[in-house]
């Protein structure tokens, strides 16, 4: 099995992701409770009247906190294994088996711009942003030749995500904080396969924040960005080591126009 195939197998083999994922705590609260707190702040207790789309939904772990707020729920993930798991848990949800870039384009093609009260992406945006700068296939990872052009395209993609929002809507994104010791460990294998472009491992986080600041400057909403101290918990050293190959959710968060976003560190 190649390094790329090993990396993807975490997401494409049933049950592996949920078994590998370590619980994460921020300021003493588990990540899911932090998300629920943010939803309560902005929407109250289970408003149940929102149009919600979640990109990179995985097996529906965060979806469980979003679903009580949704009168209309759409979830997207590139992995059929993940989508099947969420469809089983939430048969009423619309599903898109596509990576985030293609899912955003598909929603635009369906005329869904300006139609979502909540756009969510939880620890998943580093991947579609990174794909503007490199391609991954069975042969390995190939960096793009024109990094400046990739940055322009990636920024446009972020702006497209914000344009899915209805007036008064929120983009809520929790992001990998690449500067933590844990993320340095998690990204070590990836760096051995292909060096990160621009300023290094934090390039996708910085790009996201830059694009959202540009949207704010253009009058398309207000950006709230917060970083929180956190920790992951493993029952023993062996479990910790076996989970290290799985990118766990470590938020550095950035938020899009009209959106408060937690960023954890």
N, C-alpha and C positions, 0 to 999 in steps of 0.2 A: 504494500500500500504506500503510495506517495504521501509526502507531507500534506499536500492539498487535499487528497482523498481522506486522510486521517482527520483533518480539520473539519471537512464537510460532514463526515460520518456522525459527528456529535449531533448535527441538526437533522440528519436524514435517516437515522435508525431509531425506531420507536422506543421510547422510554429512556434513552441514554441522556438526553439533555436534562430532564427532570432529576435523574439520579445524580448527575454530576454537579448540578448547581448548588453552590454553598449559600446559606442564608446570609443576607447582608443587613447591617444595622447602621443607621445614621442618627447621630445625637440620641442614641438609645432606642430608636424606633426602627422596626423592620421596614424594608423598602416599600412593601405594599401598604403599610400603615401611613407612610409618608405620602404616598400617592392619594390615599383616601383623604388625608388631611387637606391636601391641596384642592381636591374636588369639593370638599365641604366648604372650604373658604370661598370658592368661586361660584358654587351652585347650590349650596345648602345640603340638606340631607336627602339624597336620592331624589333628585328633581324629576327623573323619569320622562323628560320631555325633550331630550337633546338628540340631534343627529350627530353620531359619533363615528369616526373612522380611526382604526388603529393599524399602523404600519409595523411590520416585523412582529406580529402577534405571538410567535412561538406557539407553545401548547395552550395558551390562554390564561397563563398565570396572572397577568395584569388585567386581562379582559374581565376577569371576575370582579374587579373593582370598578370597571367602567360600565358593565352591562346594566347595573341597577339605575344608571342615569339615562339610559338610551331608549328612546322610542323607536329609533332606527339605528342599527349597528352594522358597520362594515368592517371586516378584518382582512388583512393581507399578509401573506408570507410566501416566500419562494418555495418552501419545502412542502411537498404533498403530505409528508408525515405530520408536520405541524398543523397544516390546514385540516386534515382529517380529524386530529385530536380536538381542535376548536369547534369544528362543525358538529362533532358528537356532543360536546358540552353545551353549545349554543346553536341549536338547529334553526333558530329564527334569524340568525345573523346572515347578512350577505357576505360571501367569501370571494376573495381574489387570490388565486394561486399565481403570484407574481412577486418579483422583488420590488422594493419600494419605488425605484425609479419607474418601472413599467406600470406599477399600480397607480402612481400619481398620474401618469400619462393616460391610462385607461379611464380614470375618473374624469379627467378633463375631456376626453373623447366622448364621454357619456353626457357631457353638459353639466357636470356636478360642481364646477367652480362656484364659489360663494355659497355653498349649500350645507356646510358642516359647522355645527356649533363647537365641536371639540375635535381637533386633530391630534392624535397621540402617537408618539414614537419613543419607546422605552428601551434604552441601551441598544438600539439597533441602527442608528443613523451613521455611525462610523463606517459601516460597510458600504452602503450606497454612495456615500461621499468618497470613500477610498477608491471605489471602482472607476471614478473619473480619471484617476491617476495611474491605474494599473489594470491589467486583465489577468484573470486566473483561469487556468484550464489544466488538463491532465499533464501538460508539459511543464507547468510551473507558473510563476508570476512574472509578467513582463511589464515594466514601467512604460508610461507613455513618453513620447519624445518631446512634446510641447506642454510643459507644466503650466505655463501661463494660460494657455487656452483651456486646459483642464479646469483650472481654478474658475475661469469665467463660466464654464458650463455647470460646474458644481454649484456656484452661487445662484445661477438661474434656476437650478432645480430646487434649492431652498426656497426661493421666492415663489416658485410654483406651489410648493406645499402650503405656504401662507395664503395663497390666493384661493385655496379650497375653502377658506374660512368664510362663514356668513358674517354679516356685520355684528360686532360685539363678540365674535367667537374667539377661542383661545387655541393656540398651538402649545401643547404641553410635551416637553421632551426632557427625559433624563438621559444623561450622556456619560460615557466613560470619562473618568478623570485620569488622563494619561500620566499625570505626575505622581500618582500614589505608588508606594512600593509594590502593592499587589499588581497594579497594571503594568509596572515595569517587568514583573515576573511573567505575567500573562502574555505580554507582547514580545518577550525575548525570542520565542521560537519564530514568530512572524518576522522579526528583524533579521534573523539568520537566513530566512528564505528570500526576503526582499527588503532593502533599506527603505525607510519612510522618506517621502520627498520633503521639500521645503524645510521647515524648522524642526522636522523630526516627528516623534510619535504623537505630538499634540496638534498636528496639522489639520486634522478633520475637525477637532473641537474649535480651533481658532477660526477656521473657515466658516463654520456654522455661525459663530458669534458675529463675525464680520458681516456675513450676509444679512443677518437679522438686524444689525445696527444700520446697515444701508436701507433696509426696509423701513425702519423707524424714522430715519432721516428723510425718507421720501413721503412721510405722513401716513404710512400703512399700518400703524399700530404702535404699541409701546413694548419695549423689551425689558423683562425682569430676569436677572441672572443671579443665582445663589449657589454658593459652594458650601457643602456640609462635610464635616469630618465623619468618617465611617470605618467599619471593620467588617471582615467576613469571619464566620465561625465554622470550624471543622471539628468533628468529634475526636479526631486523632490525626497524627502526621501522615499516615498512609492515605487517608481520605483526602487530606489537603493536597497531597502530591498528585493523586489521580485526577483531581478536579482542576489542577492548574492548567491543563491543556484546553479547558473550556473557558472562553471569555465570559466571566461572570459580570453581572450588572454592577458597575461602579460608577455612580453618577458624578460626572461633571455635567451640569445641565445648563442648557441654554434655552432661551425661550423665544418664540417667534412673535411677530406683531400681534398685539391684542392678547398676549399670553404671558402669564407668570410662569417661570420655569425654574425648578430646583436644580442646582448643580451641586454635586457633592464631591467632597474631597476628603 
